[in-house]
Every structure is written in C-alpha cells, then in structure tokens.
C-alpha cells in the first residue's frame, strides 16, 4: 500500500514538473525579448502556475525550483547515457531536439554551472537545431540571474566563433559585461570577457575610457575595473591610439596639471611637452603617430592619478586608489624610459605582452640616469615624500634608488 502511494506521489510530481517545464517553454516561444530570469522566494504551492511572466521578465517560484531541476537533470543525464548513435539520432530529429532544449533551458537557468549541459547545447547548435541569435539571448538570460557564470561567457565566445567580427554587436556585448559586473562585485569572468571583446572587436577605446570612468566613480572599491582600465590604457598605447585634434589644450590638460604638481612648467602644445618629457629621444626613430599616442595615453594616466586622489579625499584611503595611482605612474615612467632608450621599435611590444621586452625594460630602468631627465627626476623627488612603503615600491618597480632605511635592531 505504501509503495503504491509512493509511486502515485512520484508520478504526480513528475506530471507537475513536466507541466511547469512546458509553461516555461511556452514563455520562450511566446516572448522573443526575454531580458531576465529570477527565482521568486515562495515556500508553498498556491494551486496556480509557479511560472511568472511580466514584461519580458521570467520568474519561477522557489518551492518548485529544486523539483523541476532534478527532473530536468535526470532526463538530460539519461540522454547522455545513451549510445553515441542514439544521441546523434536525437540531435538530428527536430522534435526530439526541441524537447531536449526544453529541459536544457530549465536546468541551466536554475544551475548554469553544469558543463555537460552547455556541451549538449553546443551539439544542438552544430546540428543547426538551435539558432545562434537565440542562444546568445539565452546565455544573456542566464547571466541575468548568475552574473559570474564562466560557462555562459565561454559559451558566448564559442558562439561568436561562427560569426565575422563585422557582424557582431560589440557595444551590446560590452553592455552585458557591464551589467554583470554591476550586479556582482569583483566579477573576474565578466571583466575577462570584456578584455576578450576589447581584443576581438573594432576600436572601442574611446567609449571604454568613458564607461570605465563612470564605473570607477560608482564602484569605488571594485579593483577589477581599475585593472581593466590599466589593460585598456596598455591596449591604446599598443595600437598607437589617440584622439583627433591632439593639438588642443583640453586633451593635454591632465598631463599639464601633473607637471605643475611636480613643479614643472610647460607650454600647452605637443612640441613643448615632448621636449620636456623626452629631451634625449632620437626623433628619427619614433613615428609621429607613436608620439601623439604617447602624449594621449600619458594624459589619460595623469587623469587617473588625479582621479585616485579625488576618490581618496572623498572616501578615505583605499588600497585600490593607491594601487591604481601607482599603475598609472608606472605607465608614464615606463614609456618615457622606453622612448628615451630606443625600446619603442615595432618589434618590442608592451611589457605585458612579451617577457623579453619586460626584461629589457627592467634592465634599462635599472641603469637609467634619472638625473639627466628633468621630468623623471622631478617625479623621483616628489614621490619620495609619500612614505617608506611607497619608496620601497618605487625602488622595486621604477628603480628610483631611494636610500633604504636600516631595519631597527633588536635588543
């Protein structure tokens, strides 16, 4: 008797799960613009559908989420346990593929960390049973509930491998990364995906500099964005990027302000700045485009140094402010030394890209005579006032050769 009751209960649960999965699938069919998915906290069944669909937003009541997931999981695992020939037959038949996708949608929305299920979706895409555009929309839906899903970001990169760069909406991809990072602090996977977009897409440097500044002002302690901005600056310099009308003073204002802070004065024009920052450079070995990019990127780095000081004044000391200011300072010093010592040749990339270039730069920093360089000597003297800890960092990374204080002797 008890066994019969248990069988009836299991059958009832299975029927209920199938109904809920059908309701979710109906929403996918009905609404091509679904934007978000949420698990809605609710502990009891109110004898109505637990699937909520409001204005392109999909929700599932929490009381049934585990049961629905378990049912979908069992179905998909049974598919994986079939022989290879049986799996191929399932993938090649549209009706069975649609049923499989129905369970995949539910399982991955509730738990997107199962690599096996994403692999099944890849197989369906390769058999033309799922469209790439709809899969991009689905992965964005997954990221709306789990912004740190590495599997979803990896799946998007895999989908884009079937499309040409010109056909991809890169600004939309940046927006997805930003929403994910906005919802979840220190979102390594979102920022890594954003770096991939930066490398793969067309020139997004100008818009990215503006967007990341807004993000920094909103999320003051999320160092992931500070690091991405450092990558962004390195990418801009690598590509010799600069804004048009580079002769105008506003685009060099931050660099001029930085020089004033270090006690140096300069005419607000490109030639005067080059003479001050790179007095001993071999002009014939460096292109005009490289010099304009150098000034533009140094101006951005100087702006970031000021931004960090402003943030510190508003919110108090934070490690991220100090670390990013140091990174911006290091960028300026490194590029001045590189151009002065002839490391700006085309076969040398930025230190982050080749170990040989990094070692060569460190060697040049180690033997560089800052006394012969007015700007770098002024930097060296001014930075020494920021304390022993900062001096040790400057000695290690910039080879400023500050005197090392003796360690206190123990009694």
C-alpha positions as CSV (number, residue, x, y, z in Angstrom):
1,X,0.0,0.0,0.0
2,X,2.7,2.4,1.0
3,X,4.7,1.5,-2.2
4,X,1.6,2.3,-4.3
5,X,1.2,5.7,-2.6
6,X,4.9,6.5,-3.2
7,X,4.6,5.5,-6.8
8,X,1.5,7.7,-7.2
9,X,3.3,10.6,-5.5
10,X,6.3,10.3,-7.8
11,X,4.0,10.2,-10.8
12,X,2.2,13.2,-9.6
13,X,5.4,15.1,-9.0
14,X,6.7,14.1,-12.5
15,X,3.5,15.3,-14.1
16,X,3.7,18.6,-12.2
17,X,7.3,19.1,-13.2
18,X,6.5,18.4,-16.9
19,X,3.7,21.0,-16.7
20,X,6.0,23.6,-15.2
21,X,8.6,22.9,-17.9
22,X,6.0,23.2,-20.6
23,X,4.9,26.6,-19.2
24,X,8.5,27.9,-19.1
25,X,9.0,26.7,-22.7
26,X,5.7,28.4,-23.7
27,X,7.2,31.7,-22.4
28,X,10.3,31.2,-24.5
29,X,8.2,30.6,-27.6
30,X,5.9,33.5,-26.9
31,X,8.4,36.2,-25.8
32,X,11.4,36.6,-28.1
33,X,12.7,39.5,-26.0
34,X,13.1,37.9,-22.6
35,X,15.6,40.0,-20.6
36,X,15.9,38.5,-17.1
37,X,15.2,35.4,-15.0
38,X,14.7,35.2,-11.3
39,X,13.9,32.6,-8.6
40,X,11.0,34.1,-6.7
41,X,11.1,33.3,-2.9
42,X,7.8,31.4,-2.1
43,X,7.7,28.3,0.1
44,X,4.2,26.9,-0.7
45,X,2.2,26.0,-3.7
46,X,-0.9,28.2,-4.1
47,X,-2.6,25.9,-6.7
48,X,-1.6,28.1,-9.6
49,X,1.3,28.1,-12.1
50,X,4.6,29.0,-10.4
51,X,5.8,30.4,-13.7
52,X,5.6,34.2,-13.7
53,X,6.0,36.2,-16.9
54,X,5.8,40.0,-16.7
55,X,7.1,42.5,-19.3
56,X,9.9,40.3,-20.7
57,X,10.9,39.1,-17.3
58,X,10.6,35.4,-16.4
59,X,10.3,34.1,-12.8
60,X,9.9,30.7,-11.1
61,X,8.7,30.3,-7.6
62,X,11.3,28.8,-5.3
63,X,9.1,26.0,-3.8
64,X,9.3,24.0,-7.1
65,X,12.7,25.0,-8.4
66,X,14.6,22.1,-6.9
67,X,12.0,19.5,-8.1
68,X,11.9,20.9,-11.6
69,X,15.7,21.0,-11.8
70,X,16.0,17.4,-10.5
71,X,13.5,16.2,-13.1
72,X,15.3,18.0,-16.0
73,X,18.7,16.8,-14.7
74,X,17.6,13.2,-14.7
75,X,16.2,13.5,-18.2
76,X,19.4,15.0,-19.6
77,X,21.6,12.6,-17.9
78,X,19.6,9.7,-19.4
79,X,20.2,11.3,-22.8
80,X,24.0,11.4,-22.1
81,X,24.0,7.7,-21.1
82,X,22.6,6.7,-24.4
83,X,24.9,5.3,-27.1
84,X,26.5,7.8,-29.4
85,X,24.3,6.6,-32.3
86,X,21.2,7.2,-30.2
87,X,22.4,10.6,-29.2
88,X,23.0,11.6,-32.8
89,X,19.5,10.4,-33.8
90,X,18.0,12.5,-31.1
91,X,20.0,15.6,-32.2
92,X,19.1,15.1,-35.8
93,X,15.4,14.9,-35.3
94,X,13.8,18.3,-34.8
95,X,11.0,17.3,-32.5
96,X,13.3,15.4,-30.1
97,X,15.9,18.2,-30.2
98,X,13.2,20.7,-29.2
99,X,12.3,18.5,-26.2
100,X,15.9,18.3,-25.3
101,X,16.3,22.1,-25.5
102,X,13.3,22.5,-23.3
103,X,14.9,20.6,-20.4
104,X,18.3,22.3,-21.0
105,X,16.6,25.7,-20.7
106,X,15.2,24.9,-17.3
107,X,18.3,23.1,-16.0
108,X,20.7,25.8,-17.0
109,X,18.6,28.7,-15.8
110,X,18.4,27.1,-12.3
111,X,22.0,25.8,-12.3
112,X,24.2,27.2,-15.1
113,X,27.5,25.6,-13.8
114,X,27.0,22.2,-15.4
115,X,29.5,22.0,-18.2
116,X,27.8,18.8,-19.7
117,X,24.6,20.7,-20.4
118,X,26.4,23.5,-22.2
119,X,28.1,20.8,-24.2
120,X,24.8,19.4,-25.3
121,X,23.7,22.9,-26.4
122,X,26.9,23.1,-28.5
123,X,26.0,19.9,-30.2
124,X,22.5,21.2,-30.9
125,X,23.9,24.4,-32.4
126,X,26.4,22.4,-34.6
127,X,23.4,20.3,-35.9
128,X,21.5,23.5,-36.7
129,X,18.8,22.6,-34.1
130,X,19.4,25.9,-32.1
131,X,19.9,29.3,-33.7
132,X,23.0,31.3,-32.7
133,X,21.0,34.5,-32.1
134,X,18.6,32.8,-29.8
135,X,21.4,31.1,-28.0
136,X,23.1,34.5,-27.4
137,X,19.8,35.7,-26.0
138,X,19.6,32.6,-23.7
139,X,23.1,33.0,-22.4
140,X,22.4,36.6,-21.6
141,X,19.3,35.4,-19.7
142,X,21.4,33.1,-17.7
143,X,23.8,35.9,-16.9
144,X,20.9,38.0,-15.6
145,X,20.5,35.5,-12.7
146,X,24.1,34.4,-12.3
147,X,26.4,37.3,-13.5
148,X,29.6,35.3,-12.6
149,X,28.8,32.3,-14.8
150,X,32.0,31.5,-16.6
151,X,30.2,28.8,-18.6
152,X,27.8,31.3,-20.0
153,X,30.6,33.7,-21.0
154,X,32.6,30.9,-22.5
155,X,29.5,29.8,-24.5
156,X,29.1,33.3,-25.9
157,X,32.7,33.4,-27.1
158,X,32.2,30.0,-28.7
159,X,29.0,31.2,-30.5
160,X,30.8,34.2,-31.8
161,X,33.4,32.0,-33.4
162,X,30.8,31.2,-36.1
163,X,30.4,34.9,-37.0
164,X,32.6,37.6,-38.6
165,X,33.7,40.4,-36.4
166,X,31.8,42.9,-38.5
167,X,28.5,41.2,-37.8
168,X,28.8,41.2,-34.0
169,X,27.2,43.9,-31.9
170,X,30.3,44.6,-29.8
171,X,28.7,47.6,-27.8
172,X,25.9,45.2,-26.8
173,X,28.5,42.7,-25.6
174,X,30.2,45.4,-23.6
175,X,26.8,46.3,-22.0
176,X,26.2,42.7,-21.0
177,X,29.7,42.6,-19.3
178,X,28.9,45.9,-17.5
179,X,25.5,44.7,-16.2
180,X,27.1,41.5,-14.9
181,X,29.9,43.5,-13.2
182,X,27.4,46.0,-11.9
183,X,25.4,43.2,-10.2
184,X,28.3,41.3,-8.7
185,X,31.5,42.9,-7.4
186,X,34.9,41.6,-8.4
187,X,33.4,39.7,-11.3
188,X,36.5,38.2,-12.8
189,X,34.7,36.4,-15.5
190,X,32.8,39.5,-16.7
191,X,36.0,41.6,-16.9
192,X,37.9,38.8,-18.6
193,X,35.2,38.5,-21.2
194,X,35.3,42.3,-21.6
195,X,39.1,42.1,-22.3
196,X,38.3,39.5,-25.0
197,X,35.8,41.9,-26.5
198,X,38.4,44.7,-26.4
199,X,40.9,42.4,-28.3
200,X,38.4,41.0,-30.7
201,X,36.1,43.9,-31.6
202,X,36.7,47.1,-33.5
203,X,38.1,50.2,-31.8
204,X,36.1,50.6,-28.6
205,X,38.9,52.5,-26.8
206,X,37.3,56.0,-26.6
207,X,33.9,54.7,-25.4
208,X,35.5,52.3,-23.0
209,X,37.6,55.1,-21.3
210,X,34.4,57.0,-20.7
211,X,32.4,54.0,-19.5
212,X,35.0,52.7,-17.1
213,X,35.5,56.1,-15.5
214,X,31.7,56.1,-14.7
215,X,32.0,52.6,-13.3
216,X,35.0,53.6,-11.1
217,X,33.1,56.5,-9.6
218,X,30.1,54.2,-8.8
219,X,32.0,51.2,-7.6
220,X,34.9,52.8,-5.8
221,X,36.4,49.6,-4.3
222,X,36.0,47.1,-7.2
223,X,39.6,46.8,-8.3
224,X,38.6,44.6,-11.3
225,X,37.6,47.7,-13.1
226,X,40.8,49.5,-12.2
227,X,42.8,46.6,-13.6
228,X,40.7,46.6,-16.8
229,X,41.4,50.3,-17.2
230,X,45.1,49.5,-17.0
231,X,44.7,46.9,-19.7
232,X,42.7,49.5,-21.7
233,X,45.5,52.0,-21.4
234,X,48.1,49.5,-22.5
235,X,45.9,48.5,-25.5
236,X,45.5,52.1,-26.5
237,X,49.3,52.6,-26.5
238,X,49.9,49.3,-28.3
239,X,47.6,50.4,-31.1
240,X,49.1,53.9,-31.2
241,X,45.6,55.2,-30.4
242,X,45.0,59.0,-29.9
243,X,42.0,61.3,-30.2
244,X,41.7,63.6,-33.2
245,X,42.7,67.2,-32.8
246,X,45.5,66.2,-30.4
247,X,47.0,69.7,-30.5
248,X,44.2,71.1,-28.4
249,X,45.0,72.0,-24.8
250,X,42.0,70.3,-23.2
251,X,43.2,66.9,-24.3
252,X,46.5,67.5,-22.6
253,X,45.1,69.3,-19.5
254,X,45.7,66.5,-17.1
255,X,49.3,66.0,-18.2
256,X,49.9,69.7,-17.8
257,X,48.4,69.7,-14.3
258,X,50.6,66.7,-13.4
259,X,53.7,68.6,-14.5
260,X,52.6,71.6,-12.4
261,X,52.2,69.3,-9.3
262,X,55.8,68.1,-9.8
263,X,57.0,71.8,-10.0
264,X,57.5,71.9,-13.8
265,X,56.0,74.4,-16.2
266,X,55.4,73.8,-19.9
267,X,53.7,75.5,-22.9
268,X,50.4,73.9,-23.7
269,X,51.4,72.3,-27.0
270,X,52.6,69.0,-28.2
271,X,56.2,70.0,-29.2
272,X,56.9,71.6,-25.8
273,X,55.6,68.6,-23.9
274,X,57.7,66.2,-26.0
275,X,60.8,68.3,-25.3
276,X,60.2,68.2,-21.6
277,X,59.2,64.5,-21.3
278,X,61.6,63.1,-23.9
279,X,64.6,65.5,-24.1
280,X,67.1,62.9,-25.3
281,X,65.0,61.0,-27.6
282,X,66.1,60.1,-31.2
283,X,63.2,61.7,-33.1
284,X,64.1,59.9,-36.3
285,X,63.5,56.5,-34.7
286,X,59.9,57.3,-33.4
287,X,56.9,58.0,-35.6
288,X,54.7,61.0,-35.2
289,X,51.7,58.7,-34.6
290,X,53.6,57.0,-31.7
291,X,54.4,60.3,-30.1
292,X,50.8,61.5,-30.3
293,X,49.7,58.3,-28.8
294,X,52.3,58.6,-26.1
295,X,51.0,62.0,-25.1
296,X,47.4,61.0,-25.2
297,X,48.0,57.9,-23.1
298,X,50.2,59.7,-20.6
299,X,47.4,62.3,-20.3
300,X,44.9,59.5,-19.5
301,X,47.3,58.1,-16.9
302,X,47.8,61.6,-15.4
303,X,44.0,61.9,-15.3
304,X,43.7,58.6,-13.4
305,X,46.3,59.7,-10.9
306,X,44.2,62.8,-10.2
307,X,41.0,60.7,-10.1
308,X,42.5,58.4,-7.4
309,X,43.5,61.4,-5.3
310,X,40.0,62.8,-5.6
311,X,38.4,59.4,-4.6
312,X,40.8,59.2,-1.6
313,X,39.7,62.7,-0.5
314,X,36.0,61.8,-0.8
315,X,36.0,58.2,0.6
316,X,39.2,57.9,2.6
317,X,42.2,55.7,2.0
318,X,41.5,52.5,-0.1
319,X,44.0,50.0,-1.4
320,X,42.5,50.3,-4.9
321,X,43.2,54.0,-5.1
322,X,46.8,53.6,-4.2
323,X,47.4,50.6,-6.4
324,X,45.8,52.2,-9.5
325,X,47.7,55.5,-8.9
326,X,50.9,53.5,-8.8
327,X,50.0,51.7,-12.0
328,X,49.3,55.0,-13.8
329,X,52.6,56.4,-12.6
330,X,54.5,53.3,-13.7
331,X,52.9,53.6,-17.1
332,X,54.2,57.1,-17.6
333,X,57.7,56.4,-16.3
334,X,58.0,53.2,-18.3
335,X,57.0,54.8,-21.6
336,X,59.3,57.8,-21.0
337,X,62.2,55.4,-20.4
338,X,61.3,53.2,-23.4
339,X,61.2,56.1,-25.8
340,X,64.4,57.6,-24.4
341,X,66.4,54.4,-24.6
342,X,65.1,53.2,-28.0
343,X,62.8,50.5,-26.8
344,X,59.9,51.8,-28.9
345,X,60.8,49.8,-32.0
346,X,58.0,47.9,-33.7
347,X,59.4,44.5,-32.7
348,X,59.1,45.5,-29.0
349,X,55.6,45.2,-27.6
350,X,54.4,46.4,-24.2
351,X,56.0,44.7,-21.2
352,X,52.8,42.8,-20.5
353,X,52.9,41.1,-23.9
354,X,56.4,39.7,-24.1
355,X,58.8,38.5,-21.4
356,X,61.8,39.6,-23.4
357,X,60.5,43.2,-23.7
358,X,59.7,43.2,-19.9
359,X,63.2,42.0,-19.0
360,X,64.8,44.6,-21.3
361,X,62.7,47.4,-19.9
362,X,63.7,46.4,-16.3
363,X,67.3,46.4,-17.3
364,X,67.0,49.9,-18.8
365,X,65.2,51.1,-15.7
366,X,67.9,49.7,-13.5
367,X,70.7,51.7,-15.3
368,X,68.7,54.7,-16.3
369,X,70.2,58.0,-15.1
370,X,67.2,60.0,-13.8
371,X,69.4,63.0,-13.0
372,X,69.7,63.7,-16.8
373,X,66.0,63.7,-17.2
374,X,64.2,66.8,-15.7
375,X,60.7,65.3,-15.6
376,X,61.6,61.9,-14.2
377,X,64.0,63.4,-11.7
378,X,61.1,65.7,-10.5
379,X,58.9,62.7,-10.3
380,X,61.5,60.8,-8.3
381,X,62.0,63.7,-5.8
382,X,58.2,64.3,-5.3
383,X,57.3,60.6,-4.9
384,X,59.9,60.2,-2.1
385,X,57.6,62.3,0.2
386,X,54.9,59.7,0.2
387,X,56.5,57.4,2.8
388,X,58.8,54.5,3.2
389,X,56.3,51.9,1.9
390,X,55.9,53.9,-1.4
391,X,59.6,54.4,-1.6
392,X,60.1,50.6,-1.5
393,X,57.6,50.2,-4.3
394,X,59.3,52.8,-6.4
395,X,62.7,51.1,-5.8
396,X,61.3,47.8,-6.8
397,X,59.3,48.7,-9.9
398,X,60.8,52.0,-11.1
399,X,64.4,51.6,-9.8
400,X,64.4,55.1,-8.2
401,X,67.2,54.1,-5.9
402,X,65.9,55.8,-2.8
403,X,68.1,55.1,0.3
404,X,66.8,52.1,2.1
405,X,66.2,52.8,5.9
406,X,68.0,50.4,8.1
407,X,66.0,47.8,9.9
408,X,65.6,48.5,13.7
409,X,67.9,46.4,15.8
410,X,66.5,44.1,18.3
411,X,67.7,44.2,21.9
